């Protein structure tokens, strides 16, 4: 699992290309930057 900022499109593309799935999005209340973020979880077999 890993977090990235929602606006970081390059990181999001990388995660999705390598089998990670977005499982949670927040408004940024829980991070120090107060920036909306997204949590990715790796899914071994998506098929």
PQR file with spaces between the fields and no chain letter, atoms N, CA, C, O and H, PARSE charges and radii, in Angstrom:
ATOM       1  N    UNK     1       0.841   -1.173    0.000 -0.4000 1.5000
ATOM       2  CA   UNK     1       0.000    0.000    0.000 -0.0000 2.0000
ATOM       3  C    UNK     1       0.884    1.233    0.000  0.5500 1.7000
ATOM       4  O    UNK     1       2.017    1.213    0.480 -0.5500 1.4000
ATOM       5  N    UNK     2       0.342    2.292   -0.545 -0.4000 1.5000
ATOM       6  CA   UNK     2       1.080    3.535   -0.545 -0.0000 2.0000
ATOM       7  C    UNK     2       0.186    4.713   -0.875  0.5500 1.7000
ATOM       8  O    UNK     2      -0.830    4.575   -1.556 -0.5500 1.4000
ATOM       9  H    UNK     2      -0.579    2.308   -0.935  0.4000 1.0000
ATOM      10  N    UNK     3       0.582    5.869   -0.381 -0.4000 1.5000
ATOM      11  CA   UNK     3      -0.160    7.105   -0.605 -0.0000 2.0000
ATOM      12  C    UNK     3       0.547    7.958   -1.647  0.5500 1.7000
ATOM      13  O    UNK     3       1.771    7.921   -1.765 -0.5500 1.4000
ATOM      14  H    UNK     3       1.407    5.981    0.173  0.4000 1.0000
ATOM      15  N    UNK     4      -0.232    8.724   -2.400 -0.4000 1.5000
ATOM      16  CA   UNK     4       0.306    9.773   -3.255 -0.0000 2.0000
ATOM      17  C    UNK     4      -0.719   10.899   -3.289  0.5500 1.7000
ATOM      18  O    UNK     4      -1.893   10.691   -2.983 -0.5500 1.4000
ATOM      19  H    UNK     4      -1.227    8.754   -2.304  0.4000 1.0000
ATOM      20  N    UNK     5      -0.273   12.074   -3.658 -0.4000 1.5000
ATOM      21  CA   UNK     5      -1.210   13.187   -3.766 -0.0000 2.0000
ATOM      22  C    UNK     5      -2.077   13.008   -5.009  0.5500 1.7000
ATOM      23  O    UNK     5      -1.607   12.526   -6.040 -0.5500 1.4000
ATOM      24  H    UNK     5       0.681   12.243   -3.906  0.4000 1.0000
ATOM      25  N    UNK     6      -3.324   13.394   -4.904 -0.4000 1.5000
ATOM      26  CA   UNK     6      -4.247   13.231   -6.024 -0.0000 2.0000
ATOM      27  C    UNK     6      -3.754   13.968   -7.264  0.5500 1.7000
ATOM      28  O    UNK     6      -3.966   13.499   -8.382 -0.5500 1.4000
ATOM      29  H    UNK     6      -3.705   13.786   -4.067  0.4000 1.0000
ATOM      30  N    UNK     7      -3.113   15.093   -7.087 -0.4000 1.5000
ATOM      31  CA   UNK     7      -2.669   15.882   -8.254 -0.0000 2.0000
ATOM      32  C    UNK     7      -1.396   15.337   -8.902  0.5500 1.7000
ATOM      33  O    UNK     7      -0.998   15.817   -9.964 -0.5500 1.4000
ATOM      34  H    UNK     7      -2.941   15.474   -6.179  0.4000 1.0000
ATOM      35  N    UNK     8      -0.757   14.352   -8.288 -0.4000 1.5000
ATOM      36  CA   UNK     8       0.477   13.775   -8.824 -0.0000 2.0000
ATOM      37  C    UNK     8       0.122   12.712   -9.870  0.5500 1.7000
ATOM      38  O    UNK     8       0.159   11.513   -9.594 -0.5500 1.4000
ATOM      39  H    UNK     8      -1.081   13.963   -7.426  0.4000 1.0000
ATOM      40  N    UNK     9      -0.212   13.166  -11.045 -0.4000 1.5000
ATOM      41  CA   UNK     9      -0.684   12.273  -12.108 -0.0000 2.0000
ATOM      42  C    UNK     9       0.386   11.265  -12.543  0.5500 1.7000
ATOM      43  O    UNK     9       0.063   10.128  -12.883 -0.5500 1.4000
ATOM      44  H    UNK     9      -0.242   14.140  -11.269  0.4000 1.0000
ATOM      45  N    UNK    10       1.633   11.671  -12.532 -0.4000 1.5000
ATOM      46  CA   UNK    10       2.710   10.759  -12.931 -0.0000 2.0000
ATOM      47  C    UNK    10       2.791    9.580  -11.957  0.5500 1.7000
ATOM      48  O    UNK    10       2.910    8.433  -12.388 -0.5500 1.4000
ATOM      49  H    UNK    10       1.895   12.596  -12.256  0.4000 1.0000
ATOM      50  N    UNK    11       2.730    9.845  -10.676 -0.4000 1.5000
ATOM      51  CA   UNK    11       2.776    8.765   -9.681 -0.0000 2.0000
ATOM      52  C    UNK    11       1.538    7.882   -9.783  0.5500 1.7000
ATOM      53  O    UNK    11       1.628    6.664   -9.630 -0.5500 1.4000
ATOM      54  H    UNK    11       2.633   10.777  -10.326  0.4000 1.0000
ATOM      55  N    UNK    12       0.388    8.490  -10.041 -0.4000 1.5000
ATOM      56  CA   UNK    12      -0.845    7.713  -10.150 -0.0000 2.0000
ATOM      57  C    UNK    12      -0.796    6.786  -11.363  0.5500 1.7000
ATOM      58  O    UNK    12      -1.207    5.629  -11.274 -0.5500 1.4000
ATOM      59  H    UNK    12       0.315    9.479  -10.165  0.4000 1.0000
ATOM      60  N    UNK    13      -0.302    7.283  -12.486 -0.4000 1.5000
ATOM      61  CA   UNK    13      -0.161    6.435  -13.678 -0.0000 2.0000
ATOM      62  C    UNK    13       0.791    5.274  -13.406  0.5500 1.7000
ATOM      63  O    UNK    13       0.528    4.139  -13.804 -0.5500 1.4000
ATOM      64  H    UNK    13       0.032    8.223  -12.558  0.4000 1.0000
ATOM      65  N    UNK    14       1.889    5.564  -12.732 -0.4000 1.5000
ATOM      66  CA   UNK    14       2.856    4.522  -12.393 -0.0000 2.0000
ATOM      67  C    UNK    14       2.192    3.435  -11.549  0.5500 1.7000
ATOM      68  O    UNK    14       2.322    2.248  -11.847 -0.5500 1.4000
ATOM      69  H    UNK    14       2.103    6.486  -12.409  0.4000 1.0000
ATOM      70  N    UNK    15       1.488    3.838  -10.506 -0.4000 1.5000
ATOM      71  CA   UNK    15       0.817    2.869   -9.621 -0.0000 2.0000
ATOM      72  C    UNK    15      -0.157    2.006  -10.406  0.5500 1.7000
ATOM      73  O    UNK    15      -0.155    0.781  -10.281 -0.5500 1.4000
ATOM      74  H    UNK    15       1.382    4.803  -10.263  0.4000 1.0000
ATOM      75  N    UNK    16      -0.982    2.644  -11.209 -0.4000 1.5000
ATOM      76  CA   UNK    16      -2.010    1.914  -11.949 -0.0000 2.0000
ATOM      77  C    UNK    16      -1.396    0.995  -13.002  0.5500 1.7000
ATOM      78  O    UNK    16      -1.917   -0.090  -13.258 -0.5500 1.4000
ATOM      79  H    UNK    16      -0.984    3.639  -11.311  0.4000 1.0000
ATOM      80  N    UNK    17      -0.303    1.421  -13.606 -0.4000 1.5000
ATOM      81  CA   UNK    17       0.385    0.596  -14.601 -0.0000 2.0000
ATOM      82  C    UNK    17       0.944   -0.677  -13.979  0.5500 1.7000
ATOM      83  O    UNK    17       1.024   -1.713  -14.639 -0.5500 1.4000
ATOM      84  H    UNK    17       0.119    2.303  -13.398  0.4000 1.0000
ATOM      85  N    UNK    18       1.329   -0.599  -12.715 -0.4000 1.5000
ATOM      86  CA   UNK    18       1.976   -1.724  -12.045 -0.0000 2.0000
ATOM      87  C    UNK    18       1.033   -2.513  -11.137  0.5500 1.7000
ATOM      88  O    UNK    18       1.484   -3.216  -10.232 -0.5500 1.4000
ATOM      89  H    UNK    18       1.264    0.243  -12.178  0.4000 1.0000
ATOM      90  N    UNK    19      -0.262   -2.398  -11.375 -0.4000 1.5000
ATOM      91  CA   UNK    19      -1.220   -3.256  -10.689 -0.0000 2.0000
ATOM      92  C    UNK    19      -1.782   -2.738   -9.383  0.5500 1.7000
ATOM      93  O    UNK    19      -2.448   -3.478   -8.660 -0.5500 1.4000
ATOM      94  H    UNK    19      -0.628   -1.827  -12.110  0.4000 1.0000
ATOM      95  N    UNK    20      -1.525   -1.479   -9.068 -0.4000 1.5000
ATOM      96  CA   UNK    20      -2.100   -0.904   -7.858 -0.0000 2.0000
ATOM      97  C    UNK    20      -3.494   -0.363   -8.162  0.5500 1.7000
ATOM      98  O    UNK    20      -3.762    0.110   -9.267 -0.5500 1.4000
ATOM      99  H    UNK    20      -0.984   -0.878   -9.655  0.4000 1.0000
ATOM     100  N    UNK    21      -4.371   -0.440   -7.174 -0.4000 1.5000
ATOM     101  CA   UNK    21      -5.746    0.027   -7.313 -0.0000 2.0000
ATOM     102  C    UNK    21      -6.007    1.069   -6.232  0.5500 1.7000
ATOM     103  O    UNK    21      -5.644    0.871   -5.073 -0.5500 1.4000
ATOM     104  H    UNK    21      -4.153   -0.825   -6.277  0.4000 1.0000
ATOM     105  N    UNK    22      -6.635    2.179   -6.612 -0.4000 1.5000
ATOM     106  CA   UNK    22      -6.996    3.207   -5.633 -0.0000 2.0000
ATOM     107  C    UNK    22      -8.096    2.664   -4.730  0.5500 1.7000
ATOM     108  O    UNK    22      -9.131    2.200   -5.209 -0.5500 1.4000
ATOM     109  H    UNK    22      -6.930    2.341   -7.554  0.4000 1.0000
ATOM     110  N    UNK    23      -7.865    2.725   -3.414 -0.4000 1.5000
ATOM     111  CA   UNK    23      -8.846    2.192   -2.466 -0.0000 2.0000
ATOM     112  C    UNK    23      -9.422    3.266   -1.551  0.5500 1.7000
ATOM     113  O    UNK    23     -10.433    3.035   -0.889 -0.5500 1.4000
ATOM     114  H    UNK    23      -7.024    3.102   -3.025  0.4000 1.0000
ATOM     115  N    UNK    24      -8.791    4.438   -1.505 -0.4000 1.5000
ATOM     116  CA   UNK    24      -9.297    5.513   -0.653 -0.0000 2.0000
ATOM     117  C    UNK    24      -8.773    6.848   -1.149  0.5500 1.7000
ATOM     118  O    UNK    24      -7.611    6.964   -1.538 -0.5500 1.4000
ATOM     119  H    UNK    24      -7.969    4.627   -2.043  0.4000 1.0000
ATOM     120  N    UNK    25      -9.631    7.851   -1.134 -0.4000 1.5000
ATOM     121  CA   UNK    25      -9.222    9.222   -1.423 -0.0000 2.0000
ATOM     122  C    UNK    25      -9.629   10.080   -0.240  0.5500 1.7000
ATOM     123  O    UNK    25     -10.694    9.879    0.344 -0.5500 1.4000
ATOM     124  H    UNK    25     -10.575    7.757   -0.817  0.4000 1.0000
ATOM     125  N    UNK    26      -8.773   11.045    0.117 -0.4000 1.5000
ATOM     126  CA   UNK    26      -9.089   11.925    1.238 -0.0000 2.0000
ATOM     127  C    UNK    26      -8.974   13.377    0.795  0.5500 1.7000
ATOM     128  O    UNK    26      -8.432   13.686   -0.266 -0.5500 1.4000
ATOM     129  H    UNK    26      -7.908   11.208   -0.357  0.4000 1.0000
ATOM     130  N    UNK    27      -9.488   14.237    1.621 -0.4000 1.5000
ATOM     131  CA   UNK    27      -9.382   15.670    1.371 -0.0000 2.0000
ATOM     132  C    UNK    27      -8.095   16.267    1.905  0.5500 1.7000
ATOM     133  O    UNK    27      -7.880   17.474    1.795 -0.5500 1.4000
ATOM     134  H    UNK    27      -9.928   13.986    2.483  0.4000 1.0000
ATOM     135  N    UNK    28      -7.236   15.437    2.483 -0.4000 1.5000
ATOM     136  CA   UNK    28      -5.951   15.904    2.974 -0.0000 2.0000
ATOM     137  C    UNK    28      -5.915   16.238    4.455  0.5500 1.7000
ATOM     138  O    UNK    28      -4.909   16.751    4.946 -0.5500 1.4000
ATOM     139  H    UNK    28      -7.411   14.457    2.573  0.4000 1.0000
ATOM     140  N    UNK    29      -6.977   15.962    5.166 -0.4000 1.5000
ATOM     141  CA   UNK    29      -7.013   16.296    6.597 -0.0000 2.0000
ATOM     142  C    UNK    29      -5.963   15.544    7.404  0.5500 1.7000
ATOM     143  O    UNK    29      -5.507   16.036    8.436 -0.5500 1.4000
ATOM     144  H    UNK    29      -7.794   15.545    4.768  0.4000 1.0000
ATOM     145  N    UNK    30      -5.577   14.358    6.946 -0.4000 1.5000
ATOM     146  CA   UNK    30      -4.692   13.509    7.745 -0.0000 2.0000
ATOM     147  C    UNK    30      -3.220   13.617    7.381  0.5500 1.7000
ATOM     148  O    UNK    30      -2.396   12.926    7.980 -0.5500 1.4000
ATOM     149  H    UNK    30      -5.949   13.958    6.107  0.4000 1.0000
ATOM     150  N    UNK    31      -2.863   14.460    6.422 -0.4000 1.5000
ATOM     151  CA   UNK    31      -1.436   14.593    6.111 -0.0000 2.0000
ATOM     152  C    UNK    31      -0.952   16.004    6.446  0.5500 1.7000
ATOM     153  O    UNK    31      -1.744   16.945    6.503 -0.5500 1.4000
ATOM     154  H    UNK    31      -3.533   15.022    5.936  0.4000 1.0000
ATOM     155  N    UNK    32       0.318   16.134    6.659 -0.4000 1.5000
ATOM     156  CA   UNK    32       0.892   17.404    7.073 -0.0000 2.0000
ATOM     157  C    UNK    32       0.761   18.509    6.044  0.5500 1.7000
ATOM     158  O    UNK    32       0.746   19.689    6.397 -0.5500 1.4000
ATOM     159  H    UNK    32       0.961   15.369    6.612  0.4000 1.0000
ATOM     160  N    UNK    33       0.667   18.144    4.781 -0.4000 1.5000
ATOM     161  CA   UNK    33       0.577   19.132    3.709 -0.0000 2.0000
ATOM     162  C    UNK    33      -0.848   19.623    3.482  0.5500 1.7000
ATOM     163  O    UNK    33      -1.063   20.619    2.792 -0.5500 1.4000
ATOM     164  H    UNK    33       0.680   17.187    4.494  0.4000 1.0000
ATOM     165  N    UNK    34      -1.827   18.919    4.068 -0.4000 1.5000
ATOM     166  CA   UNK    34      -3.256   19.241    3.886 -0.0000 2.0000
ATOM     167  C    UNK    34      -3.641   19.195    2.410  0.5500 1.7000
ATOM     168  O    UNK    34      -4.474   19.971    1.941 -0.5500 1.4000
ATOM     169  H    UNK    34      -1.652   18.110    4.629  0.4000 1.0000
ATOM     170  N    UNK    35      -3.017   18.271    1.699 -0.4000 1.5000
ATOM     171  CA   UNK    35      -3.211   18.098    0.253 -0.0000 2.0000
ATOM     172  C    UNK    35      -4.047   16.840    0.019  0.5500 1.7000
ATOM     173  O    UNK    35      -3.745   15.793    0.593 -0.5500 1.4000
ATOM     174  H    UNK    35      -2.340   17.641    2.080  0.4000 1.0000
ATOM     175  N    UNK    36      -5.089   16.917   -0.811 -0.4000 1.5000
ATOM     176  CA   UNK    36      -5.872   15.715   -1.110 -0.0000 2.0000
ATOM     177  C    UNK    36      -4.971   14.588   -1.612  0.5500 1.7000
ATOM     178  O    UNK    36      -4.094   14.797   -2.450 -0.5500 1.4000
ATOM     179  H    UNK    36      -5.334   17.767   -1.277  0.4000 1.0000
ATOM     180  N    UNK    37      -5.210   13.391   -1.078 -0.4000 1.5000
ATOM     181  CA   UNK    37      -4.359   12.273   -1.451 -0.0000 2.0000
ATOM     182  C    UNK    37      -5.180   11.029   -1.753  0.5500 1.7000
ATOM     183  O    UNK    37      -6.396   10.992   -1.565 -0.5500 1.4000
ATOM     184  H    UNK    37      -5.923   13.221   -0.397  0.4000 1.0000
ATOM     185  N    UNK    38      -4.471   10.016   -2.227 -0.4000 1.5000
ATOM     186  CA   UNK    38      -5.121    8.759   -2.604 -0.0000 2.0000
ATOM     187  C    UNK    38      -4.253    7.597   -2.123  0.5500 1.7000
ATOM     188  O    UNK    38      -3.027    7.630   -2.230 -0.5500 1.4000
ATOM     189  H    UNK    38      -3.483   10.046   -2.380  0.4000 1.0000
ATOM     190  N    UNK    39      -4.908    6.582   -1.599 -0.4000 1.5000
ATOM     191  CA   UNK    39      -4.226    5.384   -1.116 -0.0000 2.0000
ATOM     192  C    UNK    39      -4.357    4.291   -2.162  0.5500 1.7000
ATOM     193  O    UNK    39      -5.452    3.990   -2.637 -0.5500 1.4000
ATOM     194  H    UNK    39      -5.904    6.554   -1.512  0.4000 1.0000
ATOM     195  N    UNK    40      -3.215    3.701   -2.513 -0.4000 1.5000
ATOM     196  CA   UNK    40      -3.198    2.601   -3.477 -0.0000 2.0000
ATOM     197  C    UNK    40      -2.844    1.303   -2.771  0.5500 1.7000
ATOM     198  O    UNK    40      -2.040    1.273   -1.839 -0.5500 1.4000
ATOM     199  H    UNK    40      -2.326    3.946   -2.127  0.4000 1.0000
ATOM     200  N    UNK    41      -3.466    0.239   -3.242 -0.4000 1.5000
ATOM     201  CA   UNK    41      -3.166   -1.109   -2.747 -0.0000 2.0000
ATOM     202  C    UNK    41      -2.832   -1.968   -3.955  0.5500 1.7000
ATOM     203  O    UNK    41      -3.509   -1.908   -4.981 -0.5500 1.4000
ATOM     204  H    UNK    41      -4.119    0.264   -3.999  0.4000 1.0000
ATOM     205  N    UNK    42      -1.784   -2.766   -3.822 -0.4000 1.5000
ATOM     206  CA   UNK    42      -1.382   -3.642   -4.913 -0.0000 2.0000
ATOM     207  C    UNK    42      -2.281   -4.862   -4.932  0.5500 1.7000
ATOM     208  O    UNK    42      -2.514   -5.494   -3.902 -0.5500 1.4000
ATOM     209  H    UNK    42      -1.234   -2.815   -2.989  0.4000 1.0000
ATOM     210  N    UNK    43      -2.787   -5.186   -6.121 -0.4000 1.5000
ATOM     211  CA   UNK    43      -3.638   -6.356   -6.307 -0.0000 2.0000
ATOM     212  C    UNK    43      -2.861   -7.347   -7.158  0.5500 1.7000
ATOM     213  O    UNK    43      -2.544   -7.072   -8.315 -0.5500 1.4000
ATOM     214  H    UNK    43      -2.597   -4.672   -6.958  0.4000 1.0000
ATOM     215  N    UNK    44      -2.556   -8.500   -6.579 -0.4000 1.5000
ATOM     216  CA   UNK    44      -1.711   -9.486   -7.258 -0.0000 2.0000
ATOM     217  C    UNK    44      -2.321   -9.974   -8.561  0.5500 1.7000
ATOM     218  O    UNK    44      -1.642  -10.020   -9.587 -0.5500 1.4000
ATOM     219  H    UNK    44      -2.813   -8.723   -5.639  0.4000 1.0000
ATOM     220  N    UNK    45      -3.581  -10.334   -8.529 -0.4000 1.5000
ATOM     221  CA   UNK    45      -4.234  -10.870   -9.727 -0.0000 2.0000
ATOM     222  C    UNK    45      -5.554  -10.149   -9.932  0.5500 1.7000
ATOM     223  O    UNK    45      -6.523  -10.378   -9.208 -0.5500 1.4000
ATOM     224  H    UNK    45      -4.133  -10.297   -7.696  0.4000 1.0000
ATOM     225  N    UNK    46      -5.579   -9.270  -10.932 -0.4000 1.5000
ATOM     226  CA   UNK    46      -6.797   -8.508  -11.193 -0.0000 2.0000
ATOM     227  C    UNK    46      -7.754   -9.248  -12.109  0.5500 1.7000
ATOM     228  O    UNK    46      -8.828   -8.724  -12.406 -0.5500 1.4000
ATOM     229  H    UNK    46      -4.792   -9.084  -11.520  0.4000 1.0000
ATOM     230  N    UNK    47      -7.415  -10.436  -12.568 -0.4000 1.5000
ATOM     231  CA   UNK    47      -8.239  -11.146  -13.521 -0.0000 2.0000
ATOM     232  C    UNK    47      -8.920  -12.279  -12.894  0.5500 1.7000
ATOM     233  O    UNK    47      -9.665  -12.998  -13.560 -0.5500 1.4000
ATOM     234  H    UNK    47      -6.543  -10.862  -12.327  0.4000 1.0000
